[in-house]
Amino acid sequence: MIMESHDSSTTGSQEMERIGQSKESGVYLGWKNLWVMVQDKVAGRRPILQGLTGYAKPGEVLAIMGPSGCGKSTLLDALAGRLDSNTRQSGEILVDGCKKALAFGNSAYVTQDDILMATLTVREAVYYSAQLQLPRYMSKSEKMERAEATIKEMGLQDAINTRIGGWGVKGLSGGQKRRVSICIEILTRPKLLFLDEPTSGLDSAASYHVMSRIIKLAQQDRRTLIASIHQPSGEVFELFHNLCLLSSGRTVYFGSTSAANQFFSSNGFPCPPMRNPSDHYLRTINQDFDVDIEQGFGEKTSTTEVINLLVESYKSSENYQQVQQSVYDIPLQNVGSVEKKGIQKSGFITQCLVLTKRSFVNMYRDLGYYWFRFAIYIALCLCVGTIFINIGSDYGSIQARGSVLMFVVSFMTFLAIGGFPSFVEDMKVFTRERLNGHYGVAAFIVGNTLSSIPYLLLISVVPWSNGVLLCWPTKRYTSLRLLRVDAFRLHDISRKPNDACRKRVV
């Protein structure tokens, strides 16, 4: 026991030392000539991203901006290795100067949609996630402290005991759900964090506080942060270090946020005074509404021509050459910061226990999972039982009992679809958590199966017992004996002709 405790403490100290070293080193991410193609029935393969090149450094925040449909989310998915199977990717994505996959704990991805369990409270959702993600050497009290601290960092302490809510159930607001999603993904303090529309659903004040806290954590721990953002306020825009402007999958500008205004001004599109720079940039490169844009001294140019002008100007600029050189100059001496195994997470048994408990609580609180079916089964058994009560023990009762079995089997089969909508919501949560490496398929299957056994027994035994009590024979036969006697009688009828019929033939 002494040796085991010594080994576990040594493992924990080594893990803490490795995490401390990673905070100092950080992760450099670069991509060269990145193309993403998608299959199109009309045009064959259609490009979504066209030859993008860029980088992200530790302690800095890269903002990916552009109009809707320009490829912001696709770029994040490509960098995080989450593209769909129907897409084709080409180019190089370098982590610390090498091609390697990102392991669990090294990176996290906050999706654009808030996929959460509606029946859990904020505390429960974050704490269950902490038990699944945080290393096994951490105690439950330490995991709880990490969860509480993360909730306070996102300003959710006032709603900590409020259920998240969903369709048909009132709960958190859209902005609070967004902050819960961020809480879950920053529990492990990942070295590389991808945020897809982190300010969607937030007002300007909440957007500023959330982004400022995330950026502060990134700067303190030298974490690399890449965020796609639709239309930030002026204060939020000033928080970003670098800016990547996309339009129709092409790079319009990549570089320092402070130098973006000079780039647009040099091409004849200066930002008017007292206007948000992000609003001006997006209005200039948005070709969904192809309108004439004022250029220089009163001249007007179509949006398509403006975008082509800015793209060609960026490719011929000195800033473009610096970006190309910066990607090639990613320090190779930092190659060990992202280990192949990543951070040690909880064990398989712990994952199964946590998922079983979480799924049991979700099934208990979600009326559509089993309770709706339970009520329908009770009502069905009462109806069928009263219809077939005291059916007797003659030959005609055999057909009646066959009808009872047909009704029961048919209704139980068709009503099993009642829990399908709730199961679909669980599958959405499972897909998100599996892609982020929280647990595997086997742990989910074990947890979901164990948690559903009590409810399946409940909805099977209780309605059946009610039906048996109503259909129980009032004579000397029990139900099992009656079925056995009926079976023997049918067998005799099939083998021996009726005596009366035989006499008539003679």
C-alpha positions in Angstrom: 0.0 0.0 0.0 2.9 2.4 0.8 4.5 1.6 -2.6 1.2 2.2 -4.4 0.6 5.5 -2.7 4.1 6.6 -3.4 3.7 5.6 -7.1 0.4 7.5 -7.4 1.9 10.6 -5.7 4.9 10.4 -8.1 2.6 10.1 -11.1 0.6 13.1 -9.9 3.7 15.2 -9.3 5.0 14.3 -12.8 1.7 15.3 -14.3 1.6 18.6 -12.5 5.2 19.3 -13.6 4.3 18.5 -17.2 1.3 20.8 -17.1 3.4 23.6 -15.6 6.0 23.2 -18.4 3.2 23.3 -21.0 1.9 26.6 -19.6 5.4 28.1 -20.2 5.8 26.7 -23.7 2.4 26.9 -25.2 1.3 25.7 -28.6 2.1 27.2 -32.0 -0.4 26.4 -34.7 0.1 27.1 -38.4 -1.5 26.2 -41.7 -0.2 26.5 -45.3 -2.2 26.6 -48.5 -5.3 25.0 -46.9 -8.0 23.9 -49.2 -11.3 22.3 -48.3 -13.6 20.9 -51.0 -17.1 19.6 -50.7 -19.0 17.4 -53.1 -21.6 19.2 -55.1 -24.2 17.4 -57.3 -24.2 20.2 -59.8 -20.7 21.5 -60.0 -18.8 18.4 -58.8 -16.4 19.6 -56.1 -17.0 23.1 -54.8 -14.3 24.8 -52.8 -15.2 26.2 -49.3 -11.7 27.3 -48.3 -9.2 28.4 -51.0 -5.5 28.4 -50.2 -5.6 29.8 -46.7 -2.3 30.5 -44.8 -2.0 31.7 -41.3 -0.8 31.0 -37.7 -1.8 31.3 -34.1 0.7 31.9 -31.2 0.6 31.2 -27.5 -0.8 33.9 -25.3 -2.6 35.6 -28.3 -6.1 35.5 -29.7 -6.8 35.1 -33.3 -10.3 36.3 -34.5 -11.7 34.8 -37.6 -14.3 37.2 -39.1 -16.3 37.3 -42.2 -19.9 37.3 -43.5 -22.2 34.3 -43.1 -21.1 31.4 -45.3 -17.5 32.6 -45.8 -16.0 29.5 -44.2 -15.3 30.5 -40.6 -16.6 27.4 -39.0 -15.1 25.2 -41.7 -11.7 26.7 -41.0 -12.1 25.9 -37.3 -13.2 22.4 -38.0 -10.3 21.8 -40.4 -7.7 23.1 -37.8 -9.3 21.0 -35.0 -9.6 17.9 -37.2 -13.3 17.7 -37.1 -14.3 17.9 -40.8 -17.1 15.6 -42.1 -16.3 12.6 -44.2 -17.8 14.1 -47.3 -15.2 16.9 -47.4 -11.7 16.7 -48.9 -8.9 18.6 -47.3 -5.5 19.5 -48.8 -2.6 21.6 -47.5 -0.6 21.4 -44.3 -1.6 22.0 -40.7 1.4 22.2 -38.4 1.4 21.9 -34.6 4.7 23.3 -33.3 6.2 22.9 -36.7 5.2 19.2 -37.2 2.2 17.3 -38.5 0.6 15.6 -35.5 -2.9 15.0 -34.2 -4.2 16.8 -31.2 -4.9 14.6 -28.2 -7.4 14.9 -25.4 -6.6 17.7 -22.9 -4.4 19.5 -25.4 -7.2 21.1 -27.3 -10.9 21.9 -26.8 -13.7 22.9 -29.1 -16.7 25.0 -28.2 -19.4 24.4 -30.9 -21.7 27.0 -32.2 -24.8 25.1 -31.0 -25.3 24.8 -27.2 -25.8 21.0 -26.9 -26.5 20.4 -23.2 -28.7 18.1 -21.1 -31.8 20.2 -20.4 -32.7 18.4 -17.1 -29.4 19.1 -15.3 -28.5 22.2 -13.3 -25.5 24.3 -14.1 -23.6 22.8 -11.1 -24.5 19.2 -12.1 -23.6 19.7 -15.8 -20.2 21.2 -15.0 -19.4 18.8 -12.2 -20.3 15.7 -14.2 -18.1 17.0 -17.0 -15.2 17.6 -14.5 -15.4 14.0 -13.3 -15.2 12.8 -16.9 -12.4 15.1 -18.1 -10.1 15.9 -15.2 -7.1 13.5 -14.5 -7.7 10.5 -12.3 -5.2 11.6 -9.7 -7.4 14.5 -8.7 -9.7 13.9 -5.8 -13.5 14.6 -6.0 -13.1 17.7 -3.8 -10.4 19.1 -6.1 -12.6 18.4 -9.2 -15.5 20.1 -7.4 -13.4 23.1 -6.6 -12.2 23.4 -10.2 -15.9 23.2 -11.4 -17.0 25.9 -8.9 -14.1 28.2 -9.9 -14.8 27.8 -13.6 -18.5 28.6 -13.0 -17.5 31.8 -11.2 -15.1 32.8 -14.0 -18.0 32.7 -16.4 -20.3 34.7 -14.1 -22.8 31.9 -13.5 -22.8 31.8 -9.7 -26.3 33.2 -9.5 -27.7 30.5 -11.8 -25.7 27.7 -10.4 -28.8 25.7 -9.2 -31.0 26.5 -12.2 -31.8 23.8 -14.7 -30.4 24.4 -18.2 -33.8 23.8 -19.8 -34.7 23.1 -23.4 -37.8 22.5 -25.6 -40.9 22.7 -23.4 -38.9 23.4 -20.3 -38.0 26.9 -19.1 -34.4 27.3 -17.9 -31.3 29.4 -18.7 -31.2 32.1 -21.3 -29.3 31.7 -24.5 -26.4 33.6 -23.3 -26.1 31.6 -20.1 -26.2 28.4 -22.0 -23.4 29.7 -24.2 -21.3 30.3 -21.0 -22.1 26.9 -19.7 -20.8 25.4 -22.9 -17.6 27.4 -22.5 -17.3 26.3 -18.9 -17.4 22.6 -19.8 -14.6 22.9 -22.3 -12.2 25.0 -20.3 -12.2 22.7 -17.3 -9.0 21.0 -18.4 -7.3 24.4 -19.1 -6.5 23.3 -22.7 -3.4 24.7 -24.4 -5.3 25.2 -27.6 -8.9 26.4 -27.5 -11.3 26.7 -30.5 -14.4 28.9 -30.1 -17.1 28.9 -32.7 -19.3 32.0 -32.3 -18.6 32.4 -28.5 -20.6 35.7 -28.3 -23.7 34.5 -30.0 -26.8 35.0 -27.8 -24.9 37.4 -25.5 -25.4 41.1 -25.2 -22.5 43.6 -25.6 -21.7 43.7 -21.9 -21.8 39.9 -21.4 -19.8 39.4 -24.6 -17.1 41.7 -23.3 -16.8 40.2 -19.9 -16.8 36.6 -21.2 -14.2 37.3 -23.9 -12.0 39.4 -21.5 -12.0 36.5 -18.9 -11.2 33.9 -21.5 -8.4 36.1 -23.0 -7.0 36.8 -19.6 -6.8 33.1 -18.9 -5.1 32.6 -22.2 -2.5 35.2 -21.5 -1.8 34.0 -18.0 -1.2 30.4 -19.0 0.1 31.1 -22.5 -2.8 29.3 -24.2 -3.5 29.6 -27.9 -7.0 30.8 -28.6 -8.8 30.8 -32.0 -12.3 32.2 -32.2 -14.7 32.7 -35.1 -16.8 35.7 -34.3 -19.6 37.1 -36.4 -19.9 40.8 -35.5 -18.2 41.9 -32.2 -18.6 45.2 -30.5 -15.9 47.8 -30.6 -14.6 46.8 -27.1 -14.5 43.1 -27.9 -12.8 43.8 -31.2 -10.0 45.6 -29.4 -9.3 42.5 -27.3 -8.1 40.5 -30.2 -4.4 40.4 -31.2 -4.7 39.1 -34.7 -7.4 39.2 -37.3 -8.3 36.8 -40.2 -10.9 38.2 -42.6 -12.5 35.8 -44.9 -14.9 36.2 -47.9 -16.1 33.3 -50.0 -13.4 31.1 -48.6 -10.5 33.5 -49.5 -8.3 35.5 -47.2 -9.0 39.2 -47.5 -6.6 40.2 -44.6 -4.5 38.4 -42.1 -2.4 40.2 -39.6 -2.5 42.5 -36.6 -5.9 43.9 -35.6 -4.5 47.4 -35.2 -3.0 47.3 -38.7 -6.3 46.3 -40.4 -7.5 49.9 -40.7 -4.4 51.0 -42.4 -4.7 48.1 -44.9 -8.3 49.1 -45.8 -7.3 52.8 -46.0 -4.4 52.1 -48.3 -6.8 50.4 -50.7 -9.3 53.3 -50.6 -11.8 52.0 -48.0 -11.0 53.9 -44.8 -13.1 53.3 -41.7 -15.3 56.4 -41.1 -14.8 58.1 -37.7 -17.1 57.0 -34.9 -17.8 53.7 -36.6 -17.0 50.2 -35.2 -14.1 48.9 -37.3 -15.5 45.4 -37.4 -18.8 46.7 -38.8 -16.9 48.6 -41.5 -14.8 45.6 -42.6 -17.8 43.2 -42.7 -19.9 45.7 -44.7 -17.1 46.1 -47.2 -16.5 42.4 -47.9 -20.1 41.1 -47.7 -21.3 40.2 -51.2 -24.6 38.7 -50.2 -26.1 42.1 -51.0 -24.1 43.2 -54.0 -24.3 46.9 -53.7 -22.0 49.7 -54.8 -19.4 50.7 -52.2 -18.0 54.2 -52.0 -14.2 54.2 -52.7 -11.8 57.1 -52.5 -13.3 60.4 -53.4 -16.8 59.5 -54.3 -16.2 56.7 -56.7 -18.4 53.6 -56.3 -17.4 50.0 -57.0 -19.4 46.7 -56.7 -18.8 44.4 -53.8 -17.4 41.6 -55.9 -14.8 44.0 -57.4 -14.0 45.3 -54.0 -13.3 41.8 -52.6 -11.2 40.9 -55.6 -9.2 44.1 -55.2 -8.6 43.5 -51.5 -7.6 39.8 -52.0 -5.1 40.7 -54.7 -3.8 43.7 -52.6 -3.2 41.4 -49.6 -1.4 38.8 -51.7 1.0 41.4 -53.1 1.5 43.1 -49.7 4.5 42.9 -47.5 2.2 41.6 -44.7 1.4 38.5 -46.8 5.1 37.7 -47.1 5.5 38.1 -43.3 2.7 35.7 -42.7 4.3 33.1 -45.0 7.6 33.5 -43.2 6.0 33.3 -39.8 4.4 30.0 -40.6 7.8 28.6 -41.7 9.5 30.1 -38.7 7.4 28.2 -36.1 10.0 27.2 -33.5 10.8 23.5 -33.8 12.4 23.6 -30.4 8.9 23.7 -28.9 8.0 20.2 -30.4 7.4 18.3 -27.1 4.8 20.7 -25.7 1.9 18.7 -27.3 2.4 15.1 -26.3 0.8 12.4 -28.2 -1.1 10.9 -25.2 -2.3 14.3 -23.9 -3.5 14.8 -20.3 -4.4 11.7 -18.4 -8.2 11.5 -18.0 -10.5 9.5 -15.7 -10.5 5.7 -15.9 -13.1 3.6 -17.7 -14.8 2.5 -14.5 -15.1 6.1 -13.3 -16.5 7.1 -16.7 -19.1 4.3 -16.6 -20.2 5.2 -13.0 -20.5 9.0 -13.8 -22.4 8.4 -17.0 -24.7 5.9 -15.3 -25.5 8.4 -12.6 -25.9 11.3 -15.0 -28.1 9.3 -17.3 -30.2 8.0 -14.4 -30.9 11.6 -13.2 -31.7 12.7 -16.7 -34.2 9.8 -17.2 -35.8 10.5 -13.9 -36.4 14.2 -14.6 -37.3 13.9 -18.3 -41.0 12.9 -18.5 -40.8 11.9 -22.1 -38.1 9.3 -21.5 -40.0 6.6 -19.5 -42.7 8.3 -17.4 -45.0 9.1 -20.3 -44.8 5.5 -21.5 -45.4 4.3 -17.9 -48.6 6.3 -17.7 -49.8 5.1 -21.1 -49.0 1.4 -20.2 -51.0 1.7 -16.9 -54.0 3.2 -18.7 -53.7 0.6 -21.5 -53.6 -2.3 -19.0 -56.6 -0.9 -17.1 -58.6 -0.7 -20.4 -57.6 -4.1 -21.7 -58.0 -5.7 -18.3 -61.5 -4.4 -17.8 -62.5 -5.5 -21.3 -61.3 -9.1 -20.9 -62.2 -9.5 -17.2 -63.7 -12.8 -16.2 -63.4 -14.3 -19.6 -63.8 -17.8 -18.1 -62.0 -21.0 -18.8 -63.9 -22.5 -21.8 -62.6 -22.9 -25.3 -63.7 -19.5 -26.4 -61.4 -17.9 -23.8 -58.4 -19.2 -25.7 -59.0 -16.8 -28.5 -59.7 -14.0 -26.1 -56.4 -14.5 -24.4 -54.7 -14.5 -27.8 -56.3 -11.2 -28.5 -55.0 -9.8 -25.2 -51.4 -10.9 -26.1 -51.7 -9.3 -29.5 -52.9 -6.0 -28.0 -50.2 -5.9 -25.4 -47.4 -6.7 -27.8 -48.6 -4.3 -30.5 -49.1 -1.3 -28.1 -45.8 -1.9 -26.3 -43.9 -2.0 -29.6 -45.5 1.1 -31.0 -45.3 3.1 -27.7 -41.6 2.4 -27.4 -41.1 5.2 -29.9 -42.2 7.6 -27.3 -38.7 7.8 -25.7 -37.0 8.3 -29.1 -36.9 12.2 -29.0 -35.2 12.2 -25.6 -32.7 9.6 -26.8 -31.9 11.7 -29.8 -31.0 14.6 -27.5 -28.7 12.3 -25.6 -27.1 11.2 -28.8 -26.3 14.9 -29.6 -24.6 15.3 -26.3 -22.7 12.1 -26.7 -21.5 13.1 -30.2 -20.2 16.5 -28.9 -18.5 14.9 -25.9 -17.0 12.0 -27.9 -15.5 14.4 -30.5 -13.9 16.4 -27.7 -12.5 13.2 -26.1 -14.4 13.2 -22.9 -15.2 9.4 -23.1 -15.6 6.6 -25.6 -18.4 4.6 -27.1 -18.1 1.7 -24.7 -18.5 3.9 -21.6 -21.6 5.5 -23.0 -23.2 2.2 -23.9 -22.5 0.8 -20.4 -23.8 3.9 -18.6 -26.9 4.2 -20.7 -27.8 0.5 -20.4 -27.3 0.3 -16.6 -29.3 3.5 -16.0 -32.2 2.3 -18.1 -32.6 -1.1 -16.4 -34.6 0.1 -13.4 -37.1 2.1 -15.6 -37.5 -0.8 -18.0 -38.3 -3.1 -15.1 -40.8 -0.6 -13.8 -42.7 0.0 -17.0 -42.7 -3.8 -17.6 -43.6 -5.3 -14.2 -46.1 -2.8 -12.9 -48.5 -2.7 -15.9 -48.2 -6.5 -16.3 -49.1 -7.1 -12.7 -52.2 -4.8 -13.0 -53.3 -6.7 -16.1 -52.9 -10.1 -14.4 -54.9 -9.0 -11.4 -57.8 -7.9 -13.6 -57.7 -10.9 -15.9 -57.0 -13.4 -13.1 -59.5 -16.3 -13.4 -62.2 -16.5 -10.7 -62.5 -20.3 -10.8 -60.2 -23.0 -9.6 -57.7 -22.6 -12.4 -54.7 -20.3 -12.2 -53.6 -18.4 -15.3 -50.6 -20.6 -16.0 -52.5 -23.8 -15.4 -55.4 -22.6 -17.5 -53.1 -22.0 -20.4 -51.5 -25.4 -20.1 -54.9 -27.1 -19.9 -56.1 -25.1 -23.0 -53.0 -26.2 -24.9 -53.7 -29.9 -24.1 -57.3 -29.6 -25.2 -56.3 -28.1 -28.5 -53.9 -30.9 -29.0 -56.6 -33.5 -28.3 -59.0 -31.8 -30.7 -56.5 -31.9 -33.5 -55.8 -35.6 -33.1 -59.2 -37.1 -32.3 -62.3 -36.4 -34.3 -65.4 -35.5 -32.4 -67.5 -38.6 -31.3 -70.7 -37.0 -32.5 -69.3 -36.4 -35.9 -68.1 -40.0 -36.1 -71.6 -41.4 -35.3 -73.1 -39.2 -38.0 -70.7 -40.5 -40.6 -71.5 -44.1 -39.6 
